[in-house]
Structure formats: structure tokens, C-alpha cells
């Protein structure tokens, strides 16, 4: 059985107002490409080809204009609506028919992951047949996230959502792998005080069952979540710095599917026709060897 991919791109992004009153956050530019390209690239690097994008009804057509059905990339992209922000956990209920009997990888549409060993981490997670796999990252402000607690032997024993007094600085990132049980678990948990189905509650069920695996993304990795104007510009500068230094693109979905063999050289060149920006010139160089 394979793994389906979900990008959750809902929410009102009120911390980015007034910009996001007119434009969906995940369609805002992070340097030279839309924000949604970065989580999509993570799913592609994991080898996932069936992807569901969950977004607000009023912006679904904008995503379709950008990505269409994915055939031009050699993949399949589907769309569903989250009519009101009701928590990350609702994604598995909305996507139940899409997931079917398979496993699923969920990534938040405003998350950027970068690191040399990331594809290897993803490949390991893709091989697990049972349970859940989450990724933890060390941050300076853990109270904003789901925080991991450890026992004296360093084992994860708790997950607290946005605690006032965090038990550690290791937090859960917006990338999750689950077996098919996640659908029934999402249906069984109760909404939180803010009336949302919390992903931490789902992860806690797996933890209590002894089926939660945690991978720690150390100093060789970068994890960025775009929630504020400051975070948006910092992410853009981070991507620009890496791309300028190396001459290689980060989160370039067209390059990824070409190198994975999902599309041919001719198909890649077709995607660049009539486009003269540095981004598409880069793709032409990739196609030419």
C-alpha cells in the first residue's frame, strides 16, 4: 500500500492582515516561488504522487490556476474545502475518501523544511507500516507549538499544545506520517477549548498506544513556519541566501519531478515556454544538462 499526501492550506492567516485579506497565505511569494511550493516539494521528495490540497472555498480556484491537476508535473493533485478553520486534525476527516485504506503524510502549507539529509529522513518514514512518525525541532520559543516532554531516559512521554510552561524546547513540526487509523482517531477526539481538532491530541493517542516515532531534526536542518510578516521576509532572505550561494533552487517542484523521472526533458521545457524569468531560465539550464 502506498502513502497519500495532504497539504493543509486553510486558515485566515489574520496575523498577516491586511495582505491575506485579499491573497491566501500559501500563495504569497517566499523569494522566487509561492509558499505552497515548499511543502509540495517535501511530499515530492518523499516519493508521494497523489496529493490533496485542502483550502478555503474562496481560494480553491487560485490553487487550481497555479497547480491545475498536477498532470503537467507527472503527479495527481486533488482539492477539498475546509469551510471554517477547525484544526489540523479535521484534515483527515475532510480527506477520508481521498486517503481510502492507505497511509497518509500531512504537511502544513506554511511550513518550509531544508536540510541535506531530509530525503533520507522522509524515506525512512515512508517505510513504516504502522503507527505515526513525527518530526521534532529545537526552538527558542516553544510555547507557540506542541511541546515534547521527556523522562529521565530521554524518551518522549508527553505532548502539550502551546503550554505556558514548556517542558522542553523540542517542538512538533508541521510534517506528520500516519497509518490509516488516523481517520478513526481524528473522528474520536473532542474539540479543544478553541473548538479545534488538535493534532497534538491525535499524536497523544499514538503515544499512549506506544506507536509514536519521533525523529529529531538537529542543527543541520532548518524548519520555518510562516505566520507573521517578519517570518515571511526572513524565509525569503534565507532561501535567497542559499540559492545565491549555491546556484541551486530550493523547493523547485519542476526540477524535482524531472530528476525523479516523472516528466521528460521535453515536458520540462514545455513548462518554460514563453517564460523569461530567472526561475524559468534555471529550469531551461536543468533541461539542457
ZIKAJO-V166558 format. One record per residue. N is the residue number from 1. RES is the residue in one letter. OMEGA is omega in degrees with one decimal (* if undefined). Layout:
N,RES,OMEGA / N,RES,OMEGA
//
This chain:
1,X,-177.5 / 2,X,179.2 / 3,X,175.1 / 4,X,179.4 / 5,X,176.4 / 6,X,169.8 / 7,X,178.5 / 8,X,-176.0 / 9,X,178.8 / 10,X,177.5 / 11,X,-177.7 / 12,X,179.6 / 13,X,-175.5 / 14,X,179.6 / 15,X,177.7 / 16,X,177.0 / 17,X,8.6 / 18,X,-176.5 / 19,X,-173.6 / 20,X,169.3 / 21,X,-177.4 / 22,X,-175.0 / 23,X,176.5 / 24,X,-176.6 / 25,X,-175.5 / 26,X,175.8 / 27,X,175.8 / 28,X,-179.9 / 29,X,164.5 / 30,X,-169.5 / 31,X,-169.3 / 32,X,-180.0 / 33,X,179.3 / 34,X,-179.6 / 35,X,-175.9 / 36,X,177.6 / 37,X,-174.2 / 38,X,174.0 / 39,X,176.8 / 40,X,179.8 / 41,X,178.2 / 42,X,178.0 / 43,X,179.4 / 44,X,179.0 / 45,X,176.1 / 46,X,-178.7 / 47,X,-179.3 / 48,X,-174.7 / 49,X,177.0 / 50,X,-169.3 / 51,X,177.1 / 52,X,174.0 / 53,X,178.7 / 54,X,-176.9 / 55,X,179.2 / 56,X,-176.6 / 57,X,-173.1 / 58,X,-178.7 / 59,X,-177.9 / 60,X,-179.2 / 61,X,177.8 / 62,X,176.5 / 63,X,178.6 / 64,X,177.4 / 65,X,-178.8 / 66,X,-169.0 / 67,X,-179.3 / 68,X,-179.0 / 69,X,176.1 / 70,X,-175.6 / 71,X,178.8 / 72,X,177.7 / 73,X,-178.8 / 74,X,-179.8 / 75,X,177.6 / 76,X,179.2 / 77,X,179.7 / 78,X,-176.0 / 79,X,171.8 / 80,X,-176.7 / 81,X,166.4 / 82,X,-168.5 / 83,X,174.7 / 84,X,178.2 / 85,X,-176.5 / 86,X,175.5 / 87,X,-179.3 / 88,X,-177.0 / 89,X,-179.3 / 90,X,-178.7 / 91,X,-177.4 / 92,X,175.5 / 93,X,176.5 / 94,X,-176.1 / 95,X,-175.1 / 96,X,-179.0 / 97,X,178.5 / 98,X,-178.3 / 99,X,-178.5 / 100,X,-179.2 / 101,X,-172.8 / 102,X,171.0 / 103,X,-174.9 / 104,X,172.2 / 105,X,177.6 / 106,X,173.4 / 107,X,179.5 / 108,X,-172.9 / 109,X,178.7 / 110,X,-178.8 / 111,X,176.0 / 112,X,177.1 / 113,X,178.9 / 114,X,177.5 / 115,X,-175.2 / 116,X,-176.5 / 117,X,-175.9 / 118,X,179.1 / 119,X,178.6 / 120,X,176.9 / 121,X,-179.5 / 122,X,179.9 / 123,X,177.7 / 124,X,-179.5 / 125,X,-178.8 / 126,X,-175.6 / 127,X,-179.3 / 128,X,-177.7 / 129,X,-175.9 / 130,X,174.0 / 131,X,-177.3 / 132,X,176.0 / 133,X,177.1 / 134,X,-177.6 / 135,X,-177.3 / 136,X,-177.8 / 137,X,-178.1 / 138,X,-176.1 / 139,X,179.2 / 140,X,-176.3 / 141,X,-171.9 / 142,X,-176.7 / 143,X,179.8 / 144,X,-168.6 / 145,X,169.3 / 146,X,-170.1 / 147,X,178.3 / 148,X,172.0 / 149,X,-174.2 / 150,X,171.9 / 151,X,-175.3 / 152,X,178.4 / 153,X,178.2 / 154,X,178.7 / 155,X,178.1 / 156,X,-178.2 / 157,X,-179.0 / 158,X,172.8 / 159,X,-179.9 / 160,X,-178.6 / 161,X,176.5 / 162,X,-178.6 / 163,X,176.6 / 164,X,177.7 / 165,X,-177.3 / 166,X,179.7 / 167,X,176.3 / 168,X,174.3 / 169,X,174.9 / 170,X,-177.7 / 171,X,-179.3 / 172,X,178.8 / 173,X,-177.3 / 174,X,178.1 / 175,X,-172.0 / 176,X,172.8 / 177,X,-178.7 / 178,X,167.9 / 179,X,-172.8 / 180,X,178.6 / 181,X,-175.8 / 182,X,-179.4 / 183,X,-179.9 / 184,X,178.0 / 185,X,178.6 / 186,X,178.7 / 187,X,-174.1 / 188,X,-177.1 / 189,X,-179.7 / 190,X,177.0 / 191,X,179.0 / 192,X,179.5 / 193,X,176.6 / 194,X,174.3 / 195,X,177.4 / 196,X,172.7 / 197,X,-171.8 / 198,X,177.3 / 199,X,177.8 / 200,X,178.0 / 201,X,176.7 / 202,X,179.5 / 203,X,-179.7 / 204,X,176.8 / 205,X,178.1 / 206,X,178.6 / 207,X,-179.7 / 208,X,177.8 / 209,X,-177.6 / 210,X,-175.8 / 211,X,178.6 / 212,X,175.7 / 213,X,-178.6 / 214,X,172.6 / 215,X,-176.8 / 216,X,178.6 / 217,X,-172.8 / 218,X,-171.4 / 219,X,179.8 / 220,X,-176.5 / 221,X,170.8 / 222,X,174.0 / 223,X,-178.9 / 224,X,171.8 / 225,X,-169.1 / 226,X,-179.1 / 227,X,-176.4 / 228,X,175.6 / 229,X,178.8 / 230,X,-179.8 / 231,X,-179.4 / 232,X,-178.3 / 233,X,177.2 / 234,X,178.1 / 235,X,179.0 / 236,X,179.6 / 237,X,177.9 / 238,X,-180.0 / 239,X,179.7 / 240,X,-178.9 / 241,X,-179.6 / 242,X,-177.3 / 243,X,178.2 / 244,X,-176.7 / 245,X,-173.0 / 246,X,-173.6 / 247,X,179.5 / 248,X,-178.7 / 249,X,173.0 / 250,X,177.6 / 251,X,-179.4 / 252,X,-171.6 / 253,X,-179.4 / 254,X,177.6 / 255,X,-177.9 / 256,X,-177.0 / 257,X,176.5 / 258,X,-178.6 / 259,X,176.1 / 260,X,178.8 / 261,X,179.2 / 262,X,177.2 / 263,X,-179.4 / 264,X,175.4 / 265,X,-179.0 / 266,X,178.7 / 267,X,177.9 / 268,X,179.5 / 269,X,178.6 / 270,X,179.8 / 271,X,-177.0 / 272,X,-174.7 / 273,X,177.8 / 274,X,-177.6 / 275,X,-176.2 / 276,X,-179.0 / 277,X,177.1 / 278,X,179.2 / 279,X,-177.5 / 280,X,172.8 / 281,X,176.3 / 282,X,179.3 / 283,X,177.7 / 284,X,177.4 / 285,X,177.0 / 286,X,-178.4 / 287,X,-177.8 / 288,X,169.9 / 289,X,*
//
